Amino acid sequence: MNLRINGKDHEVEAEPNMPLLWVLRDVLNMTGTKYGCGVSSCWACTVHIDGVPTRTCVYPASAAQNKEITTIEGVSSNEELSIVQQAWVEHQVPQCGYCQSGMIMAAEALLNKIANPTDEEIDSNITNICRCGTYQRIRAAIKTAAKNKMASTVESSEPSNV
């Protein structure tokens, strides 16, 4: 099967019903996406499929054909952290860090949908489980990322004085 991941096509040999998580981790060696629960509850395995946060532990790889898959490895560009990843570092969000790739993917999707989310919107959209309980830092990082994303959008849309 052919999978388009982080802008590149990958020809993969795997059973059609194999969860996308295992194709990413075991077949393609993209280990940033984590296995947490295996029953679609914790969201540690979150990637974007056509821009939608998706739990890959129960998502068949064959269903991802002809779709754009973005993993945590594809969030940054040119070796530069994304705005969300920068905010994660600034707020020292991770403790153990295990859930953080899924958490970042969920936050990226949220900010693509809602530019300046309220606490209630963050809480209702970020349903990932963090065993360390860093939810206050996660919320603060999302708010910082939203502010920085809006500021960079304004800067890039301003005409230059050349």
Secondary structure as UniProt FT lines:
FT   STRAND          2..5
FT   TURN            6..7
FT   STRAND          8..11
FT   TURN            16..17
FT   HELIX           20..22
FT   HELIX           23..27
FT   TURN            31..32
FT   TURN            44..45
FT   STRAND          46..49
FT   TURN            50..51
FT   STRAND          52..55
FT   TURN            56..57
FT   HELIX           61..64
FT   TURN            65..66
FT   STRAND          68..70
FT   HELIX           72..74
FT   TURN            78..79
FT   HELIX           83..90
FT   TURN            91..92
FT   TURN            98..99
FT   HELIX           100..113
FT   HELIX           119..125
FT   TURN            131..132
FT   HELIX           135..157
//
